[in-house]
Each structure stands twice: as C-alpha cells, then as structure tokens.
Amino acid sequence: MAETTVRFGILGCANIARKVSKAITLAPNATIWAIGSRSIEKASRYAAENGFPASAKLYGSYEAVLDDPEVDVVYVPLPTSLHVRWAVLAAEKKKHVLLEKPVALHVTELDTILEACESNGVQFMDATMWMHHPRTAKMTEFISDKLHFGKLKSLHTSFTYDAGADFLKNDIRVKPDLDAYGALGDAGWYCIRASLWAADYDLPKTVTALREPDFNEAGVILSCGASLWWEDGRIATFYCSFLTNFSMDLTALGTKGYLRVHDFAGPFQENVGTFFIASNSKFGERALGCEPIPGEHIVTTDLPQEALMVTEFATLVNGIKSNGLKPEKKWPTLSRKTQLVLDAVKKWPTLSRKTQLVLDAVKGSIAKGFEPVEIVN
C-alpha cells in the first residue's frame, strides 16, 4: 500500500528553510501544506520565491499553522531561543516536530520539548541532514569492521566558514538573545554529532574546551574547539568557526585502518558522496608513499540528503498515523546526546541529556578555565 502524503507546515521564513522546503517538494511522501510568518505578505513572497505549490496555505502567524487541522508535521527553523515555545505548542497540537539545530538553549529546554512530544505521541527529529545520506551508512559499516578498521582511537573534525562582515554584524547566529551558541551551535553541532557517531553514540567521560575561543562583543562564540575523552582511551577533537576558510573535514583513525571525508556535513555534489579508506597501511619502500594507497568510495543517491531526511521523517509519521506505531526513540536520543556535549562545551544547563551533557562539558570547560569537566548523566 502506498504511503499517505505527509503535510508539512513551516514556521517562519528562515534561510535554511529554503533548502528544507525544496527537500519537502522532492520527497515522494511529503508536501508543503502551509507556511506561517509574522505577516501574510512575507509568507506569500517567500512561497513565491521558493516555488511552493499553488495549493500551499499562507498564514500571517505561526499559531495559524499549528491550528490548521490538516497539518501533520511542523518544521521549526526559528531562532534557537524560540524552539522550546513553538516545539512544545506544536506537540500539544498533535503535530510531529522536525526541529532545526541546535535544538535548544540547554538540555533542560530540550527535555521539555521531548516530554511534550512523548506525552502527545508525536515524532521528534532534529535536522542533522548528513545522518540520512547513504554514505553515512557505508561509513558506519567500515568503522564497525573490526578486521579492516579495528578499534576507534581518535576522530578529528572541522566545520568552518568565513561568514563575512555582514553576517558577523547582522545574522541571528551572532545575536545572544536569538542563537547564543554562535559557531558552536551552528557548525560545532555537526562535529559533536560526528564524534558521537564514530563512538557508537557512547557519551564521553569528559569534555575539555580548547583555549582561546573567539567571541564577538556580545559574548557569542565565533570560533572554538574541544576535545572529548572516553574511559577506554578513545578521543575526539573538533574545531568550528565563522572566521576560517570553508572546511567540513572528518578523519577517523582505528587500530587497523582509517577513514577520511572532505565534506562530511554536506556533500560537495548533491547526489554524490565520497570517502577514502585504508586498512593495514604502511610506508612504501624506502619510506616513500603509502601501501596500500587509500581507496576512494563513491556513494550515489537519487535524492539529496535533506530530501532523504524528510522522506524518513514522513515514513515515521505515516507509521504512527496509519499503522499505530510508536514514535521512533532513536532520534530524540541522538539529539539529547548531542545537546549534552554542546552544553558541556559551553557549560549551560542540560539540553539533550546525553548530547547536552557533552555540550555542557565543553562550555563548562571554557567557564572553568579549560579544565576537564566530568559528564554526569
């Protein structure tokens, strides 16, 4: 039996929603049903600029989207400071919640969101798109291969871009009352999720922020880094920045192999993802070169990763609506672990219990003069 088309309502006209609205259009089991903005004129202009279907309803408030009985899912790309209010209201209206990252200002807020979703029987997922690319599944297979990759020893990631003067002055991601995590929440979120992914989602024991982060005059992080340590000796480091040339690098090192990706958060080509692996490597003759030469793996997909995310989310929603299934707990669990690490870096209240624990450790390490911070779940 074919899946029912899941109807998405979008709150606000954020720039990231342009990508996700296209993804909803591409997904075979989803459609844009409505968009709400603070004025109907803005909603109408945004819909026209981004190719919304003519049938999409236009509302002059966020509340109107939530009150529409035909909306199944609410996508929330609003500033992080508004997430807890609107995600909770959406859940209380029995709308499933696709939430932009970072998901909350601290894990306590995230717990409030997740409790509302659970008590109302709705699905929650954060919009970490690279998790849904088939390349990620292939990379997981390799780092889980004890014969060719061995045991994970370290992971190193970076997500950086030179945001430019206008961004650094005006973007919501540098405003403490809107997105107080700055580069840590915007780009560091991806690195933290990657660190947890490589560690099979085990929370680290401690998180230590690296010295000399960059802040703007309002105290928002413009660049920072951190190291994560697990009791079995695994380590992960990351660096995120609004002030550095564009990079999305990931390197995972195992006892028997390594994996390298140059665009882990978003493939440079929309429908192609590549990664490089090597096993049992050694210097070539006279210490020249490497044997064997690392191999390139190419993973193709008919849909870009954001459309695959929407498709998977819509499938989960259909299972709940049509088949009486329970919401999938994997996704809120991963959000919480990521938030915990975010909070650990910045040392804010818990965000996404396991993720927030790590988040708090990173931020707590900064606040405590870059001393190790133990994570307590």
TACORSUL-V549279 format. One record per backbone hydrogen bond with DSSP energy under -0.5 kcal/mol. CO is the residue of the C=O (numbers start at 1). NH is the residue of the N-H. If there is no record, write none. Layout:
CO,NH / CO,NH
//
This chain:
6,8 / 6,31 / 7,72 / 7,73 / 8,33 / 8,34 / 9,75 / 10,12 / 10,36 / 11,77 / 15,18 / 15,19 / 16,19 / 16,20 / 17,21 / 18,22 / 19,23 / 20,24 / 21,25 / 22,26 / 23,27 / 27,30 / 29,6 / 31,8 / 31,33 / 33,57 / 34,10 / 35,59 / 36,12 / 39,43 / 40,44 / 41,45 / 42,46 / 43,47 / 44,48 / 45,49 / 46,50 / 47,52 / 48,51 / 53,56 / 57,35 / 59,37 / 61,65 / 62,65 / 62,66 / 63,67 / 64,68 / 65,68 / 67,69 / 68,71 / 72,96 / 73,9 / 73,75 / 74,76 / 74,98 / 75,11 / 75,77 / 76,100 / 79,82 / 80,83 / 80,84 / 82,86 / 83,87 / 84,88 / 85,89 / 86,90 / 87,91 / 88,92 / 89,93 / 90,95 / 91,94 / 96,74 / 96,98 / 97,99 / 97,125 / 98,76 / 99,127 / 106,109 / 106,110 / 106,351 / 107,111 / 107,351 / 108,112 / 109,113 / 110,114 / 111,115 / 112,116 / 113,117 / 114,118 / 115,119 / 116,120 / 117,122 / 118,121 / 123,97 / 125,99 / 126,128 / 127,129 / 128,131 / 129,132 / 130,133 / 133,136 / 133,137 / 134,138 / 135,139 / 136,140 / 137,141 / 138,142 / 139,143 / 140,144 / 142,145 / 144,146 / 145,149 / 145,150 / 149,256 / 149,257 / 151,255 / 153,235 / 154,253 / 155,237 / 156,251 / 157,239 / 158,249 / 159,241 / 160,247 / 161,163 / 161,244 / 164,168 / 165,169 / 166,169 / 166,170 / 167,171 / 171,174 / 172,175 / 172,179 / 174,176 / 175,178 / 175,179 / 178,81 / 179,182 / 180,221 / 181,184 / 182,186 / 183,187 / 183,188 / 184,189 / 187,190 / 187,191 / 188,192 / 189,193 / 190,194 / 191,195 / 192,196 / 193,197 / 194,198 / 195,199 / 196,201 / 197,200 / 199,202 / 205,375 / 206,229 / 207,373 / 208,227 / 214,222 / 214,223 / 216,219 / 220,216 / 221,183 / 222,242 / 223,214 / 224,240 / 225,210 / 226,238 / 227,208 / 228,236 / 229,205 / 229,206 / 230,233 / 234,230 / 235,155 / 236,228 / 237,157 / 238,226 / 239,159 / 240,224 / 241,161 / 242,163 / 247,160 / 248,264 / 249,158 / 250,261 / 251,156 / 252,254 / 252,259 / 253,153 / 253,154 / 256,280 / 257,254 / 258,278 / 259,252 / 260,276 / 261,250 / 262,248 / 263,266 / 269,272 / 271,301 / 272,269 / 273,299 / 275,297 / 276,260 / 277,295 / 278,258 / 282,291 / 284,287 / 285,288 / 289,284 / 291,282 / 295,277 / 297,275 / 297,299 / 298,300 / 299,273 / 304,307 / 304,308 / 305,309 / 306,310 / 307,311 / 308,312 / 309,313 / 310,314 / 311,315 / 312,316 / 313,317 / 314,318 / 315,319 / 316,320 / 317,321 / 318,322 / 318,323 / 319,323 / 319,325 / 320,324 / 328,332 / 329,333 / 330,334 / 331,335 / 332,336 / 333,337 / 334,338 / 335,339 / 336,340 / 336,352 / 336,356 / 337,341 / 337,358 / 338,342 / 339,343 / 340,344 / 340,361 / 341,345 / 341,359 / 341,362 / 342,346 / 343,347 / 343,348 / 343,360 / 344,364 / 344,365 / 345,363 / 345,366 / 349,107 / 350,108 / 352,340 / 352,355 / 352,356 / 353,357 / 354,337 / 354,358 / 355,341 / 355,342 / 355,359 / 356,360 / 357,361 / 358,362 / 359,346 / 359,347 / 359,363 / 360,344 / 360,364 / 361,365 / 362,345 / 362,366 / 363,367 / 364,368 / 365,370 / 365,371 / 366,369 / 373,207 / 374,376 / 375,377
//
